[in-house]
Amino acid sequence: MKKWSDLCEQALNFHPDSSLEDLLGMPPLSAQELAAIPDDRIFSVMMRRIFRAGLKHSLVDSKWPAFEEAFYRFNPEAVQEMSDEMLEELMHNERIIRHFGKIKSTRENAMMMVDLAQEYGSVARMIAEWPEEDIIGLWSLLKKRGKQLGGNSGAYFLRMLGKDTFMLTDDVVVALKAQGVIEKKPTAQRDLKLVQQAFNDLREQSGRPLCQISRLLAFSVG
C-alpha cells in the first residue's frame, strides 16, 4: 500500500486543476453533532436511502414530504405498530413510491430502531459512539438487524447522515486492488477486514477522516 503522501500526489497528477482540499471534500459530522440528531430524523434518512436505491434521487426526494406524512413523520414507535392492512393500503397512495418490499421494510426497520434505542439509549448515540476503526462492524449490524441495508446501502445511509465512513464505490475498489489490499470486490468479512485495516493505516498517517480518504483513493485512479 502506498503512503498517504504518494496517493495525494497521484490524485493531484490526475486532477491538476484541483487542490487537495477540493478532492477531499467536506468532513463528517462530529460525534456531538450526530448524537444530537433525533431518532426520527435518523429513521427518515435511512428510509430515504432505501427508497433511493435503483431510482433517480431527485424523484425520491421530491416525494419525501408525502413519505413523511404516510409514515407518521418516521416516528419509529408509531411505524412499528402499522398493520399489514395499513402497509398494503399504501400501495394505493400515488404520492409515494409504491414498492411493497421497501414499504414493508419501513416497519421492520422501525422495530430495529426501537430495539437499538432501548439497548443504547438512542440510535443517534449508538451511531455517534461507534468507532470508525470498526465501521464495517456497524455496516454488519445494520445488515443483520435491518432490512434492505445490505450491500452498499448501510454505508450510503451513514454517509448521508454524516457519520464518517468509507465507501466501496467502483473507483475505490479499483484503487484498493491496485494497492494490493484486495484481489476482488470485498464481500466476505476477511476481505472487509483487510480494507478496514488499510483505511485505518491511512487514517493514522494522514489524520484525515475515512470519508476523505475514500474520496482520495477514488481520485487516485483517474
C-alpha positions as CSV (number, residue, x, y, z in Angstrom):
1,M,0.0,0.0,0.0
2,K,1.4,3.4,-1.0
3,K,1.8,6.1,1.7
4,W,-0.8,8.8,2.0
5,S,1.5,11.4,0.6
6,D,2.1,9.3,-2.5
7,L,-1.6,8.8,-3.0
8,C,-2.2,12.5,-2.7
9,E,0.4,13.2,-5.3
10,Q,-1.0,10.6,-7.6
11,A,-4.5,12.0,-7.3
12,L,-3.4,15.6,-7.9
13,N,-1.5,14.4,-11.0
14,F,-4.8,13.1,-12.4
15,H,-6.6,16.3,-11.4
16,P,-4.0,19.1,-11.8
17,D,-6.7,21.8,-11.7
18,S,-7.9,20.8,-8.3
19,S,-6.4,21.4,-4.8
20,L,-6.1,18.6,-2.3
21,E,-8.9,20.1,-0.2
22,D,-11.2,20.2,-3.3
23,L,-10.6,16.5,-3.8
24,L,-11.1,15.6,-0.2
25,G,-14.5,17.3,0.2
26,M,-16.3,18.1,3.4
27,P,-15.5,16.4,6.7
28,P,-18.1,14.3,8.5
29,L,-20.2,15.5,11.5
30,S,-18.7,15.3,14.9
31,A,-19.8,12.7,17.4
32,Q,-21.6,15.5,19.4
33,E,-23.5,16.6,16.2
34,L,-24.5,13.1,15.4
35,A,-25.7,12.3,18.9
36,A,-28.0,15.3,18.8
37,I,-30.0,14.1,15.8
38,P,-33.4,12.9,16.8
39,D,-34.0,9.2,16.1
40,D,-37.0,10.0,13.8
41,R,-34.7,12.0,11.6
42,I,-32.2,9.2,11.5
43,F,-35.0,6.8,10.6
44,S,-36.1,9.2,7.8
45,V,-32.6,9.3,6.3
46,M,-32.3,5.6,6.5
47,M,-35.6,5.0,4.6
48,R,-34.8,7.7,2.1
49,R,-31.6,5.9,1.3
50,I,-33.5,2.6,0.9
51,F,-36.1,4.2,-1.4
52,R,-33.4,5.9,-3.4
53,A,-31.7,2.6,-4.3
54,G,-32.1,2.0,-8.0
55,L,-34.1,5.2,-8.6
56,K,-33.3,8.8,-9.5
57,H,-32.5,10.5,-6.2
58,S,-34.4,13.7,-7.2
59,L,-37.5,11.7,-7.8
60,V,-37.5,10.2,-4.3
61,D,-36.6,13.5,-2.7
62,S,-39.5,15.3,-4.4
63,K,-41.9,12.7,-2.9
64,W,-40.3,12.7,0.5
65,P,-42.8,15.1,2.2
66,A,-45.6,12.6,1.2
67,F,-43.5,9.7,2.7
68,E,-43.1,11.7,5.9
69,E,-46.9,12.1,6.1
70,A,-47.6,8.4,5.3
71,F,-45.2,7.1,7.9
72,Y,-46.0,9.3,10.9
73,R,-43.0,11.6,10.4
74,F,-40.9,8.5,10.8
75,N,-41.6,8.1,14.5
76,P,-40.2,4.5,15.0
77,E,-42.7,3.7,17.8
78,A,-45.7,4.6,15.6
79,V,-44.4,2.9,12.4
80,Q,-43.6,-0.4,14.1
81,E,-47.3,-0.6,15.1
82,M,-48.5,-0.3,11.5
83,S,-50.7,-3.3,10.5
84,D,-50.3,-5.4,7.3
85,E,-53.5,-3.8,6.1
86,M,-52.1,-0.3,6.6
87,L,-49.0,-1.1,4.7
88,E,-51.0,-2.7,1.9
89,E,-53.2,0.4,1.7
90,L,-50.1,2.5,1.0
91,M,-49.8,0.7,-2.3
92,H,-52.7,2.8,-3.4
93,N,-51.0,6.1,-2.4
94,E,-49.9,7.7,-5.6
95,R,-47.9,10.3,-3.8
96,I,-45.3,7.9,-2.7
97,I,-43.2,5.2,-4.5
98,R,-45.2,2.0,-4.4
99,H,-42.6,-0.6,-3.9
100,F,-44.1,-3.1,-1.4
101,G,-40.8,-4.7,-0.4
102,K,-39.4,-1.3,0.6
103,I,-42.7,-0.3,2.2
104,K,-42.7,-3.4,4.4
105,S,-39.0,-2.8,5.3
106,T,-40.1,0.5,6.9
107,R,-42.0,-1.3,9.6
108,E,-39.2,-3.8,10.1
109,N,-36.6,-1.1,10.3
110,A,-38.8,0.8,12.8
111,M,-38.7,-2.3,15.0
112,M,-34.9,-2.3,14.7
113,M,-34.8,1.4,15.6
114,V,-36.9,0.8,18.7
115,D,-34.7,-2.1,19.8
116,L,-31.5,-0.3,19.3
117,A,-32.7,2.8,21.2
118,Q,-33.6,0.5,24.1
119,E,-30.1,-1.0,24.0
120,Y,-28.0,2.2,23.5
121,G,-30.2,5.0,24.8
122,S,-30.8,6.2,21.3
123,V,-29.8,5.2,17.8
124,A,-28.1,8.5,17.4
125,R,-25.9,7.8,20.4
126,M,-25.0,4.3,19.1
127,I,-24.0,5.7,15.7
128,A,-22.1,8.6,17.1
129,E,-20.1,6.5,19.5
130,W,-19.4,3.6,17.1
131,P,-15.6,3.6,16.5
132,E,-14.6,4.4,13.0
133,E,-11.8,1.9,13.3
134,D,-14.5,-0.8,13.0
135,I,-17.0,0.9,10.7
136,I,-17.5,-2.4,8.9
137,G,-18.9,-3.7,12.2
138,L,-21.6,-1.0,12.0
139,W,-22.3,-2.0,8.4
140,S,-22.7,-5.6,9.6
141,L,-25.1,-4.6,12.4
142,L,-27.4,-2.7,10.0
143,K,-27.4,-5.5,7.5
144,K,-28.2,-8.2,10.1
145,R,-30.7,-6.4,12.1
146,G,-32.3,-4.2,9.5
147,K,-33.9,-4.8,6.1
148,Q,-32.7,-3.6,2.7
149,L,-29.5,-2.3,4.3
150,G,-27.1,-4.8,2.8
151,G,-24.6,-4.2,0.0
152,N,-23.5,-0.6,0.0
153,S,-26.9,0.7,1.4
154,G,-25.7,0.8,5.0
155,A,-22.6,2.8,4.1
156,Y,-24.6,5.1,1.9
157,F,-27.1,5.7,4.7
158,L,-24.3,6.5,7.2
159,R,-22.6,8.9,4.7
160,M,-26.0,10.7,4.1
161,L,-26.4,11.0,7.8
162,G,-22.9,12.5,8.3
163,K,-21.2,9.5,10.1
164,D,-17.7,9.0,9.0
165,T,-17.4,6.0,6.7
166,F,-15.6,4.9,3.6
167,M,-17.5,3.9,0.5
168,L,-16.7,0.8,-1.6
169,T,-17.5,2.5,-5.0
170,D,-16.1,1.0,-8.2
171,D,-13.2,3.5,-8.2
172,V,-12.3,2.9,-4.5
173,V,-12.3,-0.9,-5.2
174,V,-10.1,-0.4,-8.2
175,A,-7.7,1.7,-6.1
176,L,-7.6,-0.9,-3.3
177,K,-6.9,-3.6,-5.9
178,A,-4.1,-1.5,-7.4
179,Q,-2.6,-1.2,-4.0
180,G,-2.7,-4.9,-3.4
181,V,-5.1,-4.7,-0.5
182,I,-7.7,-7.0,-2.1
183,E,-8.0,-9.0,-5.3
184,K,-11.7,-8.5,-5.9
185,K,-14.7,-6.5,-4.6
186,P,-14.8,-7.3,-0.9
187,T,-17.9,-9.0,0.4
188,A,-16.5,-11.6,2.8
189,Q,-15.6,-10.5,6.3
190,R,-12.0,-11.4,5.7
191,D,-11.6,-9.0,2.8
192,L,-13.6,-6.3,4.5
193,K,-11.3,-6.5,7.5
194,L,-8.3,-6.1,5.1
195,V,-10.0,-3.0,3.7
196,Q,-10.7,-1.6,7.2
197,Q,-7.1,-2.1,8.2
198,A,-5.9,-0.3,5.1
199,F,-8.2,2.7,5.8
200,N,-7.1,2.6,9.5
201,D,-3.4,2.8,8.4
202,L,-4.1,5.7,6.1
203,R,-6.2,7.5,8.8
204,E,-3.3,7.2,11.2
205,Q,-0.8,8.5,8.6
206,S,-2.9,11.4,7.4
207,G,-5.1,12.4,10.4
208,R,-8.0,12.6,7.8
209,P,-11.4,11.0,8.3
210,L,-12.4,7.9,6.4
211,C,-14.8,9.7,4.0
212,Q,-11.9,11.9,2.8
213,I,-9.6,9.0,2.5
214,S,-12.2,7.2,0.4
215,R,-12.6,10.2,-1.9
216,L,-8.8,10.5,-2.3
217,L,-8.5,6.8,-3.2
218,A,-11.2,7.2,-5.9
219,F,-9.4,10.2,-7.4
220,S,-6.1,8.4,-7.3
221,V,-7.2,6.1,-10.2
222,G,-8.4,8.8,-12.6
